[in-house]
Amino acid sequence: MENLKLTLLENAHDFMKSAVEEAEKDDKRYWKYAILNLSIGLELLMQNVLKNF
């Protein structure tokens, strides 16, 4: 199995992209995953800012 390495910024982008994909689904039950992924993406963005501060 191949190791996957992402930077904080790449990981944040991936979570935010997943959030949009979940929010676009017809079933409203996926909104909780969209919100969860969005919050994780924002947290990773803030970590990246602090890392580079």
Sequence and secondary structure as in RCSB ss.txt:
>XXXX:A:sequence
MENLKLTLLENAHDFMKSAVEEAEKDDKRYWKYAILNLSIGLELLMQNVLKNF
>XXXX:A:secstr
       HHHHHHHHHHHHHHHHTSSSGGGHHHHHHHHHHHHHHHHHHHHHT 
